[in-house]
Amino acid sequence: MKKITDQRCVEYFVPDKDVNIMSNINNLTSKIMKDAEDKKTSILAQAEDEKRKIINKKQQEAYENEVVIIEKAKKEAIYKKERIISGAKLQARNKKLESKQKVIKEIFDLSIQTLCDLSDDDFKEFVKDSILNMDICGEHNLILNDYGKKMIDEDFLIQINNELKSKVIVILSEETRNFMGGFILEKNGIEVNCTFEALVNSLKDDLRAEIAQVLLS
């Protein structure tokens, strides 16, 4: 406030303009600060709300991804398990089939070997009975392996030819073949294969199923 004396020597006070200006500035500043504080609170609250929403959204996405991943992992685990079991069953089946085929082969091989182990008399009887029961005629060559040639001689062939009564003549061939046992009759390039291997092989298709059934029972 300023003190003023007029011409009548009367004193009075006049408001100081600078003081009013400062007061207004202070009030304005206070208002600005208050508004700023309010704005700050609002901004922080809004930011906190956005933060919460983002976190909740990410948590939900993470949960959904987790569910998808777990479900996918379960399906993959089930598929892998089924594939392993299926592969194991197939492998076991193949192994069983392989073992069965091996046993069947061993049985047929043993049958051939059993025939090859016939005594001299039994072998001669086999050759004689086989030829006498054949529906053949004319001259045939008897082809043998090394072992057969030791068992069959001209005297034995004379016995066979006598029983055939001239409808068939069996001659001992000079040719020696490489087979396990039995014999071959040949006439004009046509052969009747009576080797033990051929006889057993001819029975394989008929006996394979029966042998397999015995192995499975």
C-alpha positions in Angstrom: 0.0 0.0 0.0 1.2 3.5 -0.8 0.7 6.5 1.6 -0.5 9.7 -0.2 -1.1 13.3 1.1 -3.4 15.5 -1.0 -3.5 19.3 -1.2 -5.7 19.4 1.8 -3.0 17.6 3.8 -5.2 14.6 4.1 -3.4 11.3 4.2 -4.9 8.1 2.8 -3.6 4.8 1.4 -3.8 3.5 -2.2 -3.5 -0.2 -3.0 -0.1 -1.2 -4.4 -0.5 -2.5 -8.0 2.6 -4.6 -7.9 1.3 -6.4 -4.8 -2.0 -7.2 -6.6 -0.2 -8.6 -9.6 2.0 -10.8 -7.4 -1.0 -12.0 -5.6 -2.7 -12.9 -8.8 0.4 -14.7 -10.0 0.6 -16.7 -6.9 -3.0 -17.7 -7.1 -2.6 -18.6 -10.7 0.5 -20.6 -9.9 -1.3 -22.4 -7.1 -4.1 -23.3 -9.4 -1.8 -24.5 -12.1 0.1 -26.7 -9.6 -3.2 -28.0 -8.3 -4.5 -28.8 -11.8 -1.1 -30.4 -12.6 -1.4 -32.5 -9.4 -4.9 -33.5 -10.3 -3.9 -34.3 -13.9 -0.9 -36.2 -12.6 -3.2 -38.3 -10.3 -5.6 -38.9 -13.2 -2.7 -39.8 -15.6 -1.2 -42.2 -13.1 -4.6 -43.8 -12.4 -5.2 -44.2 -16.1 -1.7 -45.6 -16.6 -2.2 -48.0 -13.8 -5.5 -49.1 -15.3 -3.8 -49.6 -18.7 -1.0 -51.5 -17.0 -3.5 -53.7 -15.3 -5.4 -54.3 -18.5 -2.2 -55.2 -20.4 -1.0 -57.5 -17.7 -4.4 -59.2 -17.5 -4.5 -59.6 -21.3 -1.0 -61.0 -21.4 -1.8 -63.4 -18.5 -4.9 -64.5 -20.4 -2.9 -65.0 -23.6 -0.2 -66.8 -21.7 -2.8 -69.1 -20.1 -4.5 -69.7 -23.5 -1.1 -70.5 -25.1 -0.3 -72.7 -22.2 -3.6 -74.6 -22.6 -2.9 -74.9 -26.4 0.7 -76.0 -25.8 -0.3 -78.6 -23.2 -3.1 -79.9 -25.4 -0.8 -80.1 -28.3 1.8 -81.9 -26.2 -0.8 -84.3 -25.0 -1.9 -85.1 -28.5 1.7 -85.5 -29.7 2.4 -87.7 -26.7 -0.6 -89.9 -27.5 0.3 -90.0 -31.2 3.9 -90.9 -30.3 2.8 -93.5 -27.8 0.4 -95.1 -30.4 3.1 -95.0 -33.0 5.6 -96.7 -30.7 3.1 -99.3 -29.7 2.1 -99.9 -33.3 5.7 -100.1 -34.4 6.5 -102.5 -31.5 3.5 -104.7 -32.5 4.6 -104.7 -36.2 8.1 -105.5 -35.2 6.9 -108.3 -32.9 4.7 -109.7 -35.6 7.5 -109.6 -38.2 9.9 -111.2 -35.7 7.3 -113.9 -35.0 6.7 -114.4 -38.7 10.4 -114.6 -39.3 10.9 -117.1 -36.5 7.9 -119.2 -37.8 9.3 -119.2 -41.3 12.7 -120.2 -40.0 11.2 -123.1 -38.0 9.2 -124.2 -41.1 12.3 -124.1 -43.2 14.2 -126.1 -40.6 11.4 -128.7 -40.6 11.4 -129.1 -44.4 15.3 -129.2 -44.4 15.1 -131.8 -41.7 12.6 -133.8 -43.7 15.0 -133.8 -46.7 17.9 -134.8 -44.5 15.8 -137.6 -43.0 15.1 -139.0 -46.5 18.8 -138.7 -47.3 19.6 -140.8 -44.3 17.6 -143.7 -45.6 19.3 -147.0 -45.4 20.6 -148.6 -48.6 17.7 -151.0 -48.7 15.1 -148.3 -48.0 16.6 -146.1 -50.7 16.4 -148.9 -53.2 12.8 -149.7 -52.2 12.0 -146.0 -52.7 13.4 -145.9 -56.2 11.8 -149.2 -57.1 8.3 -148.3 -55.8 8.4 -144.8 -57.3 9.2 -146.1 -60.8 6.7 -149.0 -60.7 3.9 -146.6 -59.7 4.6 -144.1 -62.5 2.4 -143.9 -65.5 5.2 -144.0 -68.1 6.3 -146.0 -71.1 9.4 -146.3 -73.3 13.0 -146.0 -72.5 14.1 -143.7 -69.6 17.4 -142.8 -68.2 17.9 -143.0 -64.4 20.0 -140.0 -63.2 21.5 -140.2 -59.8 23.9 -138.4 -57.5 27.2 -139.8 -56.3 25.5 -141.5 -53.4 22.8 -143.0 -55.5 25.2 -144.5 -58.0 26.9 -146.4 -55.1 23.5 -147.9 -54.2 22.0 -148.6 -57.6 23.7 -151.1 -59.9 22.8 -152.9 -63.1 21.5 -156.0 -61.2 19.0 -153.8 -59.3 17.8 -152.2 -62.6 17.3 -155.7 -64.1 14.9 -156.4 -61.2 13.0 -153.2 -61.9 12.8 -153.8 -65.6 11.6 -157.4 -65.1 8.7 -156.1 -63.0 7.9 -153.4 -65.5 7.4 -156.2 -68.1 8.9 -154.4 -71.1 6.4 -151.5 -71.1 9.2 -149.4 -69.7 13.0 -149.8 -69.9 15.1 -148.0 -67.3 18.8 -147.4 -68.1 21.4 -146.1 -65.7 22.6 -142.8 -67.0 26.3 -142.0 -67.1 25.4 -138.4 -66.0 25.8 -137.6 -62.3 23.7 -134.7 -60.9 24.3 -132.6 -57.8 21.3 -133.0 -55.6 20.9 -134.2 -52.0 19.0 -137.4 -52.7 16.4 -139.3 -54.7 16.6 -139.6 -58.5 15.5 -138.2 -61.9 14.0 -140.1 -64.8 14.7 -138.6 -68.2 13.3 -139.3 -71.6 14.0 -137.2 -74.7 14.8 -134.2 -72.6 11.7 -134.4 -70.4 12.5 -135.1 -66.8 10.4 -136.5 -63.9 12.0 -135.0 -60.8 11.9 -137.4 -57.9 14.7 -135.8 -55.9 14.1 -135.5 -52.2 14.3 -131.7 -52.5 11.6 -131.6 -55.2 9.3 -134.0 -53.3 9.5 -132.0 -50.1 9.1 -128.7 -52.0 6.0 -130.1 -53.7 4.4 -130.6 -50.3 5.4 -127.2 -48.8 2.3 -125.3 -49.9 0.0 -128.1 -48.6 1.9 -128.6 -45.3 3.0 -125.0 -44.5 -0.4 -124.0 -43.1 -0.7 -127.2 -41.1 2.8 -126.7 -39.7 2.1 -123.1 -38.9 -1.1 -124.1 -37.1 0.9 -126.6 -35.0 3.5 -123.9 -34.1 0.8 -121.4 -33.0 -1.2 -123.9 -30.9 
